[in-house]
Amino acid sequence: MTPHRGTLPPSRTYDSVAVGDVLPELPIPVTRTLIVATALASRDYQDVHHDPALARERGSEDIFMNILTSNGLVDRYITGWAGPASVVKAIRIRLGAPNHPGDTMVLTGTVTAKSDADRRVDIAVKGTNGLGAHVVGTVSVQLPGEAR
């Protein structure tokens, strides 16, 4: 049966995941609109996220993505893989190379640990662009048990 439009896909279950599992890559085109719109949506009005001339004046080659957007994209990546019944418990990231317009950030992940006590899964996450690693970190997500 084909799901109806708007139907959420089933969530990944804790028992279906193993340490070493590799998540599918998620390429994200880094557009000027994405950088500006997400900075404004997160109420980050720093000029380096919307004014190319001022960003260059401050030593950057162009405007660049803010950390709140990077964090949100990492969350989207993990919850897209884990499914709607998953619960993100922690996101620990650090930024490296900036995301500039015209590049593509590719998110990748690998399951690094599982905790049977609370069905928590740790995933090492990395987002790379043409300059190198933009974001690196770990996400802890709680997955549902097997459907009954």
C-alpha positions in Angstrom: 0.0 0.0 0.0 1.3 3.5 -0.9 1.4 5.9 2.0 -0.9 8.9 1.8 0.6 12.3 1.2 1.7 13.7 4.6 2.2 10.2 6.2 5.4 10.0 8.1 7.8 7.2 7.3 8.3 4.6 10.0 11.0 5.3 12.6 14.1 3.3 12.8 14.1 1.0 15.8 16.9 0.6 18.4 17.2 -3.2 17.5 17.6 -2.4 13.8 20.8 -0.4 14.4 24.3 -1.7 14.9 27.6 0.0 15.9 29.4 0.7 12.6 26.3 1.4 10.6 26.9 4.2 8.1 24.2 6.7 7.4 23.5 7.8 3.8 25.2 11.0 2.8 23.1 14.2 2.6 24.4 16.9 0.3 23.1 20.4 1.1 23.7 23.1 -1.5 24.9 26.2 0.4 23.1 29.1 -1.3 23.2 32.8 -0.4 19.5 32.6 0.4 20.0 29.6 2.8 22.7 31.5 4.7 20.8 34.8 4.9 17.3 33.4 5.6 18.4 30.9 8.3 20.5 33.6 10.0 17.5 35.9 10.1 15.2 33.1 11.2 17.5 32.4 14.1 17.6 36.1 15.0 21.3 36.3 14.2 21.7 39.7 12.6 25.5 39.7 12.5 26.5 41.4 9.3 28.9 38.5 8.3 25.9 36.4 7.6 24.2 38.8 5.1 26.5 41.6 4.0 29.3 40.4 1.6 31.3 43.6 1.7 31.3 43.8 5.5 32.2 40.0 5.7 35.2 40.6 3.4 36.1 43.7 5.5 36.3 41.4 8.5 38.6 38.9 6.7 36.1 36.4 5.2 35.9 35.7 1.5 32.1 36.1 1.6 29.2 35.7 4.0 29.1 32.5 5.9 26.6 30.2 7.6 26.0 30.7 11.4 26.3 27.9 14.0 22.6 27.8 14.7 22.0 26.8 11.0 24.7 24.2 11.1 23.3 22.7 14.3 19.8 22.6 12.8 21.1 20.9 9.7 22.8 18.3 11.8 19.6 17.7 13.7 17.6 17.4 10.4 20.2 14.9 9.1 19.9 12.7 12.2 16.1 12.9 12.6 15.6 12.3 8.9 17.6 9.0 9.3 16.1 8.0 12.6 12.5 8.9 12.0 9.7 10.8 13.7 9.5 8.7 16.9 13.2 9.4 17.6 14.2 11.9 20.3 17.4 13.8 20.0 19.0 13.8 23.5 22.2 15.8 22.7 24.1 17.5 19.9 27.7 18.3 20.5 29.4 20.0 17.5 32.2 22.3 16.7 32.7 24.3 13.6 35.7 24.4 11.3 35.9 25.7 7.7 33.1 28.2 6.9 30.2 27.4 4.6 30.2 30.0 1.9 27.6 30.5 -0.9 28.1 28.3 -4.0 29.6 25.4 -2.1 27.9 22.1 -1.0 28.1 20.7 2.5 27.9 16.9 2.6 26.7 15.4 5.9 27.9 11.9 6.8 27.5 9.8 9.9 28.4 6.6 11.6 26.8 4.8 14.6 29.6 4.7 17.2 27.8 3.4 20.4 24.5 2.0 21.7 23.1 2.0 25.2 20.6 -0.8 25.9 19.5 0.9 29.2 17.7 3.8 27.4 17.9 2.8 23.7 20.3 5.6 23.1 22.4 5.6 19.9 25.5 7.8 19.4 26.3 9.0 15.9 29.6 10.6 14.8 28.6 13.3 12.4 30.7 15.3 9.9 29.8 18.0 7.4 32.4 18.8 4.8 32.6 21.4 2.0 35.2 22.4 -0.5 37.4 23.9 2.2 37.3 20.9 4.5 35.4 19.9 7.6 32.7 22.5 8.4 31.1 20.7 11.3 32.2 17.7 13.4 30.5 16.2 16.4 28.4 13.6 18.0 24.6 13.3 18.2 22.8 11.1 20.8 19.4 10.0 19.8 16.9 7.7 21.6 15.1 5.3 19.3 11.9 3.4 19.9 11.9 -0.3 20.6 10.5 -2.9 18.2 6.9 -2.3 17.1 4.5 -4.7 18.7 
